[in-house]
Amino acid sequence: MDKFSKNICRDVKSILFVQKKSSCKLSKRQKSTLLGLGLGRIGSKSILPNTPEVLGMLKKINHVVDFSFEVEENFNK
């Protein structure tokens, strides 16, 4: 099953991003996408709402970040 399936993303309220690779050899466009997600160094973390824009950015740099979908119940705790 595709990670970006609408069935999976429907109930998700937020996405946790963790940068796992360096941005040194990325293109300018990919680096700006990382900055747009609030990441900059290896190990940095960011939680963003589940929107089509954020999912599009995730598709562009999914080889550089780890991510997990957080359902609203887990997010409020």
mmJSON file of the N, C-alpha and C atoms, coordinates in Angstrom:
{"data_MODEL":{"atom_site":{
"group_PDB":["ATOM","ATOM","ATOM","ATOM","ATOM","ATOM","ATOM","ATOM","ATOM","ATOM","ATOM","ATOM","ATOM","ATOM","ATOM","ATOM","ATOM","ATOM","ATOM","ATOM","ATOM","ATOM","ATOM","ATOM","ATOM","ATOM","ATOM","ATOM","ATOM","ATOM","ATOM","ATOM","ATOM","ATOM","ATOM","ATOM","ATOM","ATOM","ATOM","ATOM","ATOM","ATOM","ATOM","ATOM","ATOM","ATOM","ATOM","ATOM","ATOM","ATOM","ATOM","ATOM","ATOM","ATOM","ATOM","ATOM","ATOM","ATOM","ATOM","ATOM","ATOM","ATOM","ATOM","ATOM","ATOM","ATOM","ATOM","ATOM","ATOM","ATOM","ATOM","ATOM","ATOM","ATOM","ATOM","ATOM","ATOM","ATOM","ATOM","ATOM","ATOM","ATOM","ATOM","ATOM","ATOM","ATOM","ATOM","ATOM","ATOM","ATOM","ATOM","ATOM","ATOM","ATOM","ATOM","ATOM","ATOM","ATOM","ATOM","ATOM","ATOM","ATOM","ATOM","ATOM","ATOM","ATOM","ATOM","ATOM","ATOM","ATOM","ATOM","ATOM","ATOM","ATOM","ATOM","ATOM","ATOM","ATOM","ATOM","ATOM","ATOM","ATOM","ATOM","ATOM","ATOM","ATOM","ATOM","ATOM","ATOM","ATOM","ATOM","ATOM","ATOM","ATOM","ATOM","ATOM","ATOM","ATOM","ATOM","ATOM","ATOM","ATOM","ATOM","ATOM","ATOM","ATOM","ATOM","ATOM","ATOM","ATOM","ATOM","ATOM","ATOM","ATOM","ATOM","ATOM","ATOM","ATOM","ATOM","ATOM","ATOM","ATOM","ATOM","ATOM","ATOM","ATOM","ATOM","ATOM","ATOM","ATOM","ATOM","ATOM","ATOM","ATOM","ATOM","ATOM","ATOM","ATOM","ATOM","ATOM","ATOM","ATOM","ATOM","ATOM","ATOM","ATOM","ATOM","ATOM","ATOM","ATOM","ATOM","ATOM","ATOM","ATOM","ATOM","ATOM","ATOM","ATOM","ATOM","ATOM","ATOM","ATOM","ATOM","ATOM","ATOM","ATOM","ATOM","ATOM","ATOM","ATOM","ATOM","ATOM","ATOM","ATOM","ATOM","ATOM","ATOM","ATOM","ATOM","ATOM","ATOM","ATOM","ATOM","ATOM","ATOM","ATOM","ATOM","ATOM","ATOM","ATOM","ATOM"],
"id":[1,2,3,4,5,6,7,8,9,10,11,12,13,14,15,16,17,18,19,20,21,22,23,24,25,26,27,28,29,30,31,32,33,34,35,36,37,38,39,40,41,42,43,44,45,46,47,48,49,50,51,52,53,54,55,56,57,58,59,60,61,62,63,64,65,66,67,68,69,70,71,72,73,74,75,76,77,78,79,80,81,82,83,84,85,86,87,88,89,90,91,92,93,94,95,96,97,98,99,100,101,102,103,104,105,106,107,108,109,110,111,112,113,114,115,116,117,118,119,120,121,122,123,124,125,126,127,128,129,130,131,132,133,134,135,136,137,138,139,140,141,142,143,144,145,146,147,148,149,150,151,152,153,154,155,156,157,158,159,160,161,162,163,164,165,166,167,168,169,170,171,172,173,174,175,176,177,178,179,180,181,182,183,184,185,186,187,188,189,190,191,192,193,194,195,196,197,198,199,200,201,202,203,204,205,206,207,208,209,210,211,212,213,214,215,216,217,218,219,220,221,222,223,224,225,226,227,228,229,230,231],
"type_symbol":["N","C","C","N","C","C","N","C","C","N","C","C","N","C","C","N","C","C","N","C","C","N","C","C","N","C","C","N","C","C","N","C","C","N","C","C","N","C","C","N","C","C","N","C","C","N","C","C","N","C","C","N","C","C","N","C","C","N","C","C","N","C","C","N","C","C","N","C","C","N","C","C","N","C","C","N","C","C","N","C","C","N","C","C","N","C","C","N","C","C","N","C","C","N","C","C","N","C","C","N","C","C","N","C","C","N","C","C","N","C","C","N","C","C","N","C","C","N","C","C","N","C","C","N","C","C","N","C","C","N","C","C","N","C","C","N","C","C","N","C","C","N","C","C","N","C","C","N","C","C","N","C","C","N","C","C","N","C","C","N","C","C","N","C","C","N","C","C","N","C","C","N","C","C","N","C","C","N","C","C","N","C","C","N","C","C","N","C","C","N","C","C","N","C","C","N","C","C","N","C","C","N","C","C","N","C","C","N","C","C","N","C","C","N","C","C","N","C","C","N","C","C","N","C","C","N","C","C","N","C","C"],
"label_atom_id":["N","CA","C","N","CA","C","N","CA","C","N","CA","C","N","CA","C","N","CA","C","N","CA","C","N","CA","C","N","CA","C","N","CA","C","N","CA","C","N","CA","C","N","CA","C","N","CA","C","N","CA","C","N","CA","C","N","CA","C","N","CA","C","N","CA","C","N","CA","C","N","CA","C","N","CA","C","N","CA","C","N","CA","C","N","CA","C","N","CA","C","N","CA","C","N","CA","C","N","CA","C","N","CA","C","N","CA","C","N","CA","C","N","CA","C","N","CA","C","N","CA","C","N","CA","C","N","CA","C","N","CA","C","N","CA","C","N","CA","C","N","CA","C","N","CA","C","N","CA","C","N","CA","C","N","CA","C","N","CA","C","N","CA","C","N","CA","C","N","CA","C","N","CA","C","N","CA","C","N","CA","C","N","CA","C","N","CA","C","N","CA","C","N","CA","C","N","CA","C","N","CA","C","N","CA","C","N","CA","C","N","CA","C","N","CA","C","N","CA","C","N","CA","C","N","CA","C","N","CA","C","N","CA","C","N","CA","C","N","CA","C","N","CA","C","N","CA","C","N","CA","C","N","CA","C","N","CA","C","N","CA","C","N","CA","C","N","CA","C"],
"label_alt_id":[null,null,null,null,null,null,null,null,null,null,null,null,null,null,null,null,null,null,null,null,null,null,null,null,null,null,null,null,null,null,null,null,null,null,null,null,null,null,null,null,null,null,null,null,null,null,null,null,null,null,null,null,null,null,null,null,null,null,null,null,null,null,null,null,null,null,null,null,null,null,null,null,null,null,null,null,null,null,null,null,null,null,null,null,null,null,null,null,null,null,null,null,null,null,null,null,null,null,null,null,null,null,null,null,null,null,null,null,null,null,null,null,null,null,null,null,null,null,null,null,null,null,null,null,null,null,null,null,null,null,null,null,null,null,null,null,null,null,null,null,null,null,null,null,null,null,null,null,null,null,null,null,null,null,null,null,null,null,null,null,null,null,null,null,null,null,null,null,null,null,null,null,null,null,null,null,null,null,null,null,null,null,null,null,null,null,null,null,null,null,null,null,null,null,null,null,null,null,null,null,null,null,null,null,null,null,null,null,null,null,null,null,null,null,null,null,null,null,null,null,null,null,null,null,null,null,null,null,null,null,null],
"label_comp_id":["MET","MET","MET","ASP","ASP","ASP","LYS","LYS","LYS","PHE","PHE","PHE","SER","SER","SER","LYS","LYS","LYS","ASN","ASN","ASN","ILE","ILE","ILE","CYS","CYS","CYS","ARG","ARG","ARG","ASP","ASP","ASP","VAL","VAL","VAL","LYS","LYS","LYS","SER","SER","SER","ILE","ILE","ILE","LEU","LEU","LEU","PHE","PHE","PHE","VAL","VAL","VAL","GLN","GLN","GLN","LYS","LYS","LYS","LYS","LYS","LYS","SER","SER","SER","SER","SER","SER","CYS","CYS","CYS","LYS","LYS","LYS","LEU","LEU","LEU","SER","SER","SER","LYS","LYS","LYS","ARG","ARG","ARG","GLN","GLN","GLN","LYS","LYS","LYS","SER","SER","SER","THR","THR","THR","LEU","LEU","LEU","LEU","LEU","LEU","GLY","GLY","GLY","LEU","LEU","LEU","GLY","GLY","GLY","LEU","LEU","LEU","GLY","GLY","GLY","ARG","ARG","ARG","ILE","ILE","ILE","GLY","GLY","GLY","SER","SER","SER","LYS","LYS","LYS","SER","SER","SER","ILE","ILE","ILE","LEU","LEU","LEU","PRO","PRO","PRO","ASN","ASN","ASN","THR","THR","THR","PRO","PRO","PRO","GLU","GLU","GLU","VAL","VAL","VAL","LEU","LEU","LEU","GLY","GLY","GLY","MET","MET","MET","LEU","LEU","LEU","LYS","LYS","LYS","LYS","LYS","LYS","ILE","ILE","ILE","ASN","ASN","ASN","HIS","HIS","HIS","VAL","VAL","VAL","VAL","VAL","VAL","ASP","ASP","ASP","PHE","PHE","PHE","SER","SER","SER","PHE","PHE","PHE","GLU","GLU","GLU","VAL","VAL","VAL","GLU","GLU","GLU","GLU","GLU","GLU","ASN","ASN","ASN","PHE","PHE","PHE","ASN","ASN","ASN","LYS","LYS","LYS"],
"label_asym_id":["A","A","A","A","A","A","A","A","A","A","A","A","A","A","A","A","A","A","A","A","A","A","A","A","A","A","A","A","A","A","A","A","A","A","A","A","A","A","A","A","A","A","A","A","A","A","A","A","A","A","A","A","A","A","A","A","A","A","A","A","A","A","A","A","A","A","A","A","A","A","A","A","A","A","A","A","A","A","A","A","A","A","A","A","A","A","A","A","A","A","A","A","A","A","A","A","A","A","A","A","A","A","A","A","A","A","A","A","A","A","A","A","A","A","A","A","A","A","A","A","A","A","A","A","A","A","A","A","A","A","A","A","A","A","A","A","A","A","A","A","A","A","A","A","A","A","A","A","A","A","A","A","A","A","A","A","A","A","A","A","A","A","A","A","A","A","A","A","A","A","A","A","A","A","A","A","A","A","A","A","A","A","A","A","A","A","A","A","A","A","A","A","A","A","A","A","A","A","A","A","A","A","A","A","A","A","A","A","A","A","A","A","A","A","A","A","A","A","A","A","A","A","A","A","A","A","A","A","A","A","A"],
"label_entity_id":["1","1","1","1","1","1","1","1","1","1","1","1","1","1","1","1","1","1","1","1","1","1","1","1","1","1","1","1","1","1","1","1","1","1","1","1","1","1","1","1","1","1","1","1","1","1","1","1","1","1","1","1","1","1","1","1","1","1","1","1","1","1","1","1","1","1","1","1","1","1","1","1","1","1","1","1","1","1","1","1","1","1","1","1","1","1","1","1","1","1","1","1","1","1","1","1","1","1","1","1","1","1","1","1","1","1","1","1","1","1","1","1","1","1","1","1","1","1","1","1","1","1","1","1","1","1","1","1","1","1","1","1","1","1","1","1","1","1","1","1","1","1","1","1","1","1","1","1","1","1","1","1","1","1","1","1","1","1","1","1","1","1","1","1","1","1","1","1","1","1","1","1","1","1","1","1","1","1","1","1","1","1","1","1","1","1","1","1","1","1","1","1","1","1","1","1","1","1","1","1","1","1","1","1","1","1","1","1","1","1","1","1","1","1","1","1","1","1","1","1","1","1","1","1","1","1","1","1","1","1","1"],
"label_seq_id":[1,1,1,2,2,2,3,3,3,4,4,4,5,5,5,6,6,6,7,7,7,8,8,8,9,9,9,10,10,10,11,11,11,12,12,12,13,13,13,14,14,14,15,15,15,16,16,16,17,17,17,18,18,18,19,19,19,20,20,20,21,21,21,22,22,22,23,23,23,24,24,24,25,25,25,26,26,26,27,27,27,28,28,28,29,29,29,30,30,30,31,31,31,32,32,32,33,33,33,34,34,34,35,35,35,36,36,36,37,37,37,38,38,38,39,39,39,40,40,40,41,41,41,42,42,42,43,43,43,44,44,44,45,45,45,46,46,46,47,47,47,48,48,48,49,49,49,50,50,50,51,51,51,52,52,52,53,53,53,54,54,54,55,55,55,56,56,56,57,57,57,58,58,58,59,59,59,60,60,60,61,61,61,62,62,62,63,63,63,64,64,64,65,65,65,66,66,66,67,67,67,68,68,68,69,69,69,70,70,70,71,71,71,72,72,72,73,73,73,74,74,74,75,75,75,76,76,76,77,77,77],
"pdbx_PDB_ins_code":[null,null,null,null,null,null,null,null,null,null,null,null,null,null,null,null,null,null,null,null,null,null,null,null,null,null,null,null,null,null,null,null,null,null,null,null,null,null,null,null,null,null,null,null,null,null,null,null,null,null,null,null,null,null,null,null,null,null,null,null,null,null,null,null,null,null,null,null,null,null,null,null,null,null,null,null,null,null,null,null,null,null,null,null,null,null,null,null,null,null,null,null,null,null,null,null,null,null,null,null,null,null,null,null,null,null,null,null,null,null,null,null,null,null,null,null,null,null,null,null,null,null,null,null,null,null,null,null,null,null,null,null,null,null,null,null,null,null,null,null,null,null,null,null,null,null,null,null,null,null,null,null,null,null,null,null,null,null,null,null,null,null,null,null,null,null,null,null,null,null,null,null,null,null,null,null,null,null,null,null,null,null,null,null,null,null,null,null,null,null,null,null,null,null,null,null,null,null,null,null,null,null,null,null,null,null,null,null,null,null,null,null,null,null,null,null,null,null,null,null,null,null,null,null,null,null,null,null,null,null,null],
"Cartn_x":[0.831,0.0,0.879,0.51,1.266,1.196,2.329,2.373,1.516,1.299,0.598,-0.857,-1.377,-2.75,-3.713,-4.753,-5.728,-6.465,-6.582,-7.259,-6.482,-5.166,-4.337,-4.366,-4.272,-4.121,-5.427,-6.55,-7.836,-8.013,-7.652,-7.871,-6.7,-5.659,-4.456,-4.602,-4.25,-4.337,-2.984,-1.911,-0.583,0.455,1.613,2.708,3.974,4.682,5.959,7.078,7.944,9.082,10.366,11.304,12.63,13.632,14.567,15.563,16.592,16.82,17.745,19.012,19.024,20.206,20.565,21.808,22.298,21.699,21.662,21.134,22.243,23.476,24.62,24.494,24.118,24.102,22.71,21.812,20.474,20.46,19.494,19.335,18.798,18.873,18.361,16.877,16.177,14.738,14.429,15.195,14.988,15.394,16.473,16.887,15.817,15.221,14.175,12.93,12.678,11.57,11.836,13.083,13.453,13.224,13.66,13.462,11.982,11.204,9.762,9.077,9.651,9.116,9.64,10.539,11.078,12.248,12.939,14.082,15.348,16.492,17.73,18.955,18.909,20.047,19.586,20.524,20.199,19.674,18.564,17.969,16.939,16.805,15.807,14.405,13.45,12.082,11.104,9.99,8.949,7.607,6.569,5.218,4.395,3.787,2.998,1.624,0.628,-0.714,-0.749,-1.7,-1.86,-2.637,-1.905,-2.511,-1.938,-2.608,-2.065,-0.696,-0.464,0.818,1.945,1.714,2.73,2.982,1.934,2.116,2.907,2.705,3.476,4.949,5.24,6.638,7.258,6.471,6.953,7.322,6.542,6.842,8.157,8.487,9.71,10.983,10.891,12.109,11.962,11.15,10.937,12.187,13.204,14.452,15.369,15.038,15.873,15.275,13.973,13.304,12.617,12.466,11.576,10.315,9.195,7.951,7.009,6.117,5.072,3.797,2.708,1.404,0.881,0.374,-0.164,-1.65,-2.422,-3.858,-4.144,-5.267,-5.575,-5.507,-5.9,-5.879,-4.463,-3.479,-2.097,-1.516,-1.971,-1.415,-1.796,-2.985,-3.458,-2.859,-2.246,-1.697,-0.394],
"Cartn_y":[-1.182,0.0,1.25,2.22,3.453,4.282,4.844,5.652,6.902,7.357,8.611,8.402,7.229,6.923,7.828,8.27,9.143,8.424,7.098,6.352,6.428,6.401,6.488,7.911,8.889,10.278,10.932,10.288,10.915,11.209,10.279,10.441,11.107,11.402,11.957,13.465,13.974,15.409,16.101,15.368,15.989,14.95,15.457,14.607,15.038,14.072,14.327,14.045,15.036,14.896,14.88,13.995,13.956,13.861,14.802,14.782,13.7,12.804,11.688,11.79,12.639,12.795,14.264,14.5,15.848,16.487,17.808,18.533,19.028,18.592,19.095,18.882,17.702,17.408,17.507,18.207,18.411,19.635,19.671,20.849,22.009,23.216,24.384,24.227,23.65,23.461,22.513,21.436,20.486,21.095,21.881,22.547,23.516,24.247,25.192,24.454,23.272,22.459,22.011,21.614,21.25,22.428,23.608,24.794,25.103,24.886,25.098,24.167,22.983,22.03,22.301,23.261,23.596,22.723,22.137,21.27,21.938,21.566,22.172,21.342,20.568,19.742,18.307,17.396,16.003,15.866,15.181,14.978,16.021,17.086,18.096,17.545,18.021,17.512,18.646,18.299,19.277,18.559,19.162,18.627,19.632,19.171,20.042,19.448,20.28,19.763,18.989,18.097,17.288,18.105,18.689,19.449,18.938,19.187,18.761,19.374,20.587,21.248,20.522,20.148,19.448,18.058,17.378,16.057,16.156,17.239,17.446,17.658,18.408,18.615,17.305,16.496,15.195,14.298,14.325,13.506,13.916,15.19,15.684,15.317,15.173,14.914,13.717,12.741,11.598,10.751,10.912,10.167,10.811,12.017,12.747,12.731,12.494,12.572,11.258,11.027,9.998,10.72,10.067,10.712,9.685,10.17,9.318,10.136,9.47,10.115,10.012,11.115,11.129,11.407,10.5,10.68,11.665,12.331,13.401,12.925,11.694,11.174,11.23,10.773,10.745,12.151,13.054,14.393,15.205,14.975,15.745,15.294,14.146,13.638,14.302],
"Cartn_z":[0.0,0.0,0.0,-0.756,-0.887,0.396,0.829,2.05,1.943,0.742,0.539,0.146,0.4,0.041,0.795,0.124,0.768,1.884,1.789,2.842,4.15,4.086,5.283,5.821,4.959,5.373,5.813,5.6,5.897,7.392,8.261,9.694,10.409,9.701,10.301,10.437,11.622,11.859,11.74,12.008,11.931,11.528,11.077,10.632,11.362,11.911,12.584,11.595,11.37,10.475,11.293,10.933,11.539,10.395,10.329,9.258,9.553,8.585,8.791,7.961,6.931,6.083,5.952,5.576,5.393,4.145,4.153,3.001,2.074,2.298,1.534,0.028,-0.395,-1.828,-2.442,-1.773,-2.307,-3.216,-4.101,-4.95,-4.11,-4.658,-3.946,-3.648,-4.573,-4.41,-3.247,-3.152,-2.06,-0.716,-0.715,0.52,1.002,0.073,0.472,0.961,0.427,0.92,2.349,2.638,4.009,4.963,4.559,5.396,5.566,4.518,4.593,5.576,5.753,6.726,8.132,8.275,9.59,9.988,9.018,9.284,8.765,9.315,8.842,9.147,10.206,10.593,10.796,10.718,10.959,12.387,12.537,13.845,14.236,13.452,13.797,13.537,14.343,14.291,14.072,13.439,13.189,13.109,13.675,13.574,12.794,11.702,10.844,10.613,10.303,10.034,8.716,8.614,7.408,6.374,5.436,4.348,3.032,1.932,0.632,0.331,0.804,0.57,1.291,2.545,3.33,2.746,2.308,1.691,0.391,-0.367,-1.586,-1.291,-0.232,0.16,0.629,1.32,1.785,0.612,-0.432,-1.613,-2.269,-2.199,-2.841,-2.086,-0.767,0.005,0.939,0.567,1.459,1.654,0.808,0.972,2.015,2.464,3.406,4.818,4.926,6.225,6.573,7.876,8.391,8.816,8.693,9.074,9.671,10.495,11.051,11.131,10.832,10.892,12.309,12.836,14.191,14.133,14.716,14.802,15.929,15.868,16.814,18.264,18.559,19.937,20.502,19.744,20.21,20.302,19.456,19.415,20.66,21.205,22.35,23.67,23.729,24.996,25.342],
"occupancy":[1.0,1.0,1.0,1.0,1.0,1.0,1.0,1.0,1.0,1.0,1.0,1.0,1.0,1.0,1.0,1.0,1.0,1.0,1.0,1.0,1.0,1.0,1.0,1.0,1.0,1.0,1.0,1.0,1.0,1.0,1.0,1.0,1.0,1.0,1.0,1.0,1.0,1.0,1.0,1.0,1.0,1.0,1.0,1.0,1.0,1.0,1.0,1.0,1.0,1.0,1.0,1.0,1.0,1.0,1.0,1.0,1.0,1.0,1.0,1.0,1.0,1.0,1.0,1.0,1.0,1.0,1.0,1.0,1.0,1.0,1.0,1.0,1.0,1.0,1.0,1.0,1.0,1.0,1.0,1.0,1.0,1.0,1.0,1.0,1.0,1.0,1.0,1.0,1.0,1.0,1.0,1.0,1.0,1.0,1.0,1.0,1.0,1.0,1.0,1.0,1.0,1.0,1.0,1.0,1.0,1.0,1.0,1.0,1.0,1.0,1.0,1.0,1.0,1.0,1.0,1.0,1.0,1.0,1.0,1.0,1.0,1.0,1.0,1.0,1.0,1.0,1.0,1.0,1.0,1.0,1.0,1.0,1.0,1.0,1.0,1.0,1.0,1.0,1.0,1.0,1.0,1.0,1.0,1.0,1.0,1.0,1.0,1.0,1.0,1.0,1.0,1.0,1.0,1.0,1.0,1.0,1.0,1.0,1.0,1.0,1.0,1.0,1.0,1.0,1.0,1.0,1.0,1.0,1.0,1.0,1.0,1.0,1.0,1.0,1.0,1.0,1.0,1.0,1.0,1.0,1.0,1.0,1.0,1.0,1.0,1.0,1.0,1.0,1.0,1.0,1.0,1.0,1.0,1.0,1.0,1.0,1.0,1.0,1.0,1.0,1.0,1.0,1.0,1.0,1.0,1.0,1.0,1.0,1.0,1.0,1.0,1.0,1.0,1.0,1.0,1.0,1.0,1.0,1.0,1.0,1.0,1.0,1.0,1.0,1.0,1.0,1.0,1.0,1.0,1.0,1.0],
"B_iso_or_equiv":[0.0,0.0,0.0,0.0,0.0,0.0,0.0,0.0,0.0,0.0,0.0,0.0,0.0,0.0,0.0,0.0,0.0,0.0,0.0,0.0,0.0,0.0,0.0,0.0,0.0,0.0,0.0,0.0,0.0,0.0,0.0,0.0,0.0,0.0,0.0,0.0,0.0,0.0,0.0,0.0,0.0,0.0,0.0,0.0,0.0,0.0,0.0,0.0,0.0,0.0,0.0,0.0,0.0,0.0,0.0,0.0,0.0,0.0,0.0,0.0,0.0,0.0,0.0,0.0,0.0,0.0,0.0,0.0,0.0,0.0,0.0,0.0,0.0,0.0,0.0,0.0,0.0,0.0,0.0,0.0,0.0,0.0,0.0,0.0,0.0,0.0,0.0,0.0,0.0,0.0,0.0,0.0,0.0,0.0,0.0,0.0,0.0,0.0,0.0,0.0,0.0,0.0,0.0,0.0,0.0,0.0,0.0,0.0,0.0,0.0,0.0,0.0,0.0,0.0,0.0,0.0,0.0,0.0,0.0,0.0,0.0,0.0,0.0,0.0,0.0,0.0,0.0,0.0,0.0,0.0,0.0,0.0,0.0,0.0,0.0,0.0,0.0,0.0,0.0,0.0,0.0,0.0,0.0,0.0,0.0,0.0,0.0,0.0,0.0,0.0,0.0,0.0,0.0,0.0,0.0,0.0,0.0,0.0,0.0,0.0,0.0,0.0,0.0,0.0,0.0,0.0,0.0,0.0,0.0,0.0,0.0,0.0,0.0,0.0,0.0,0.0,0.0,0.0,0.0,0.0,0.0,0.0,0.0,0.0,0.0,0.0,0.0,0.0,0.0,0.0,0.0,0.0,0.0,0.0,0.0,0.0,0.0,0.0,0.0,0.0,0.0,0.0,0.0,0.0,0.0,0.0,0.0,0.0,0.0,0.0,0.0,0.0,0.0,0.0,0.0,0.0,0.0,0.0,0.0,0.0,0.0,0.0,0.0,0.0,0.0,0.0,0.0,0.0,0.0,0.0,0.0],
"pdbx_formal_charge":[null,null,null,null,null,null,null,null,null,null,null,null,null,null,null,null,null,null,null,null,null,null,null,null,null,null,null,null,null,null,null,null,null,null,null,null,null,null,null,null,null,null,null,null,null,null,null,null,null,null,null,null,null,null,null,null,null,null,null,null,null,null,null,null,null,null,null,null,null,null,null,null,null,null,null,null,null,null,null,null,null,null,null,null,null,null,null,null,null,null,null,null,null,null,null,null,null,null,null,null,null,null,null,null,null,null,null,null,null,null,null,null,null,null,null,null,null,null,null,null,null,null,null,null,null,null,null,null,null,null,null,null,null,null,null,null,null,null,null,null,null,null,null,null,null,null,null,null,null,null,null,null,null,null,null,null,null,null,null,null,null,null,null,null,null,null,null,null,null,null,null,null,null,null,null,null,null,null,null,null,null,null,null,null,null,null,null,null,null,null,null,null,null,null,null,null,null,null,null,null,null,null,null,null,null,null,null,null,null,null,null,null,null,null,null,null,null,null,null,null,null,null,null,null,null,null,null,null,null,null,null],
"auth_seq_id":[1,1,1,2,2,2,3,3,3,4,4,4,5,5,5,6,6,6,7,7,7,8,8,8,9,9,9,10,10,10,11,11,11,12,12,12,13,13,13,14,14,14,15,15,15,16,16,16,17,17,17,18,18,18,19,19,19,20,20,20,21,21,21,22,22,22,23,23,23,24,24,24,25,25,25,26,26,26,27,27,27,28,28,28,29,29,29,30,30,30,31,31,31,32,32,32,33,33,33,34,34,34,35,35,35,36,36,36,37,37,37,38,38,38,39,39,39,40,40,40,41,41,41,42,42,42,43,43,43,44,44,44,45,45,45,46,46,46,47,47,47,48,48,48,49,49,49,50,50,50,51,51,51,52,52,52,53,53,53,54,54,54,55,55,55,56,56,56,57,57,57,58,58,58,59,59,59,60,60,60,61,61,61,62,62,62,63,63,63,64,64,64,65,65,65,66,66,66,67,67,67,68,68,68,69,69,69,70,70,70,71,71,71,72,72,72,73,73,73,74,74,74,75,75,75,76,76,76,77,77,77],
"auth_comp_id":["MET","MET","MET","ASP","ASP","ASP","LYS","LYS","LYS","PHE","PHE","PHE","SER","SER","SER","LYS","LYS","LYS","ASN","ASN","ASN","ILE","ILE","ILE","CYS","CYS","CYS","ARG","ARG","ARG","ASP","ASP","ASP","VAL","VAL","VAL","LYS","LYS","LYS","SER","SER","SER","ILE","ILE","ILE","LEU","LEU","LEU","PHE","PHE","PHE","VAL","VAL","VAL","GLN","GLN","GLN","LYS","LYS","LYS","LYS","LYS","LYS","SER","SER","SER","SER","SER","SER","CYS","CYS","CYS","LYS","LYS","LYS","LEU","LEU","LEU","SER","SER","SER","LYS","LYS","LYS","ARG","ARG","ARG","GLN","GLN","GLN","LYS","LYS","LYS","SER","SER","SER","THR","THR","THR","LEU","LEU","LEU","LEU","LEU","LEU","GLY","GLY","GLY","LEU","LEU","LEU","GLY","GLY","GLY","LEU","LEU","LEU","GLY","GLY","GLY","ARG","ARG","ARG","ILE","ILE","ILE","GLY","GLY","GLY","SER","SER","SER","LYS","LYS","LYS","SER","SER","SER","ILE","ILE","ILE","LEU","LEU","LEU","PRO","PRO","PRO","ASN","ASN","ASN","THR","THR","THR","PRO","PRO","PRO","GLU","GLU","GLU","VAL","VAL","VAL","LEU","LEU","LEU","GLY","GLY","GLY","MET","MET","MET","LEU","LEU","LEU","LYS","LYS","LYS","LYS","LYS","LYS","ILE","ILE","ILE","ASN","ASN","ASN","HIS","HIS","HIS","VAL","VAL","VAL","VAL","VAL","VAL","ASP","ASP","ASP","PHE","PHE","PHE","SER","SER","SER","PHE","PHE","PHE","GLU","GLU","GLU","VAL","VAL","VAL","GLU","GLU","GLU","GLU","GLU","GLU","ASN","ASN","ASN","PHE","PHE","PHE","ASN","ASN","ASN","LYS","LYS","LYS"],
"auth_asym_id":["A","A","A","A","A","A","A","A","A","A","A","A","A","A","A","A","A","A","A","A","A","A","A","A","A","A","A","A","A","A","A","A","A","A","A","A","A","A","A","A","A","A","A","A","A","A","A","A","A","A","A","A","A","A","A","A","A","A","A","A","A","A","A","A","A","A","A","A","A","A","A","A","A","A","A","A","A","A","A","A","A","A","A","A","A","A","A","A","A","A","A","A","A","A","A","A","A","A","A","A","A","A","A","A","A","A","A","A","A","A","A","A","A","A","A","A","A","A","A","A","A","A","A","A","A","A","A","A","A","A","A","A","A","A","A","A","A","A","A","A","A","A","A","A","A","A","A","A","A","A","A","A","A","A","A","A","A","A","A","A","A","A","A","A","A","A","A","A","A","A","A","A","A","A","A","A","A","A","A","A","A","A","A","A","A","A","A","A","A","A","A","A","A","A","A","A","A","A","A","A","A","A","A","A","A","A","A","A","A","A","A","A","A","A","A","A","A","A","A","A","A","A","A","A","A","A","A","A","A","A","A"],
"auth_atom_id":["N","CA","C","N","CA","C","N","CA","C","N","CA","C","N","CA","C","N","CA","C","N","CA","C","N","CA","C","N","CA","C","N","CA","C","N","CA","C","N","CA","C","N","CA","C","N","CA","C","N","CA","C","N","CA","C","N","CA","C","N","CA","C","N","CA","C","N","CA","C","N","CA","C","N","CA","C","N","CA","C","N","CA","C","N","CA","C","N","CA","C","N","CA","C","N","CA","C","N","CA","C","N","CA","C","N","CA","C","N","CA","C","N","CA","C","N","CA","C","N","CA","C","N","CA","C","N","CA","C","N","CA","C","N","CA","C","N","CA","C","N","CA","C","N","CA","C","N","CA","C","N","CA","C","N","CA","C","N","CA","C","N","CA","C","N","CA","C","N","CA","C","N","CA","C","N","CA","C","N","CA","C","N","CA","C","N","CA","C","N","CA","C","N","CA","C","N","CA","C","N","CA","C","N","CA","C","N","CA","C","N","CA","C","N","CA","C","N","CA","C","N","CA","C","N","CA","C","N","CA","C","N","CA","C","N","CA","C","N","CA","C","N","CA","C","N","CA","C","N","CA","C","N","CA","C","N","CA","C","N","CA","C","N","CA","C","N","CA","C"],
"pdbx_PDB_model_num":[1,1,1,1,1,1,1,1,1,1,1,1,1,1,1,1,1,1,1,1,1,1,1,1,1,1,1,1,1,1,1,1,1,1,1,1,1,1,1,1,1,1,1,1,1,1,1,1,1,1,1,1,1,1,1,1,1,1,1,1,1,1,1,1,1,1,1,1,1,1,1,1,1,1,1,1,1,1,1,1,1,1,1,1,1,1,1,1,1,1,1,1,1,1,1,1,1,1,1,1,1,1,1,1,1,1,1,1,1,1,1,1,1,1,1,1,1,1,1,1,1,1,1,1,1,1,1,1,1,1,1,1,1,1,1,1,1,1,1,1,1,1,1,1,1,1,1,1,1,1,1,1,1,1,1,1,1,1,1,1,1,1,1,1,1,1,1,1,1,1,1,1,1,1,1,1,1,1,1,1,1,1,1,1,1,1,1,1,1,1,1,1,1,1,1,1,1,1,1,1,1,1,1,1,1,1,1,1,1,1,1,1,1,1,1,1,1,1,1,1,1,1,1,1,1,1,1,1,1,1,1]
}}}
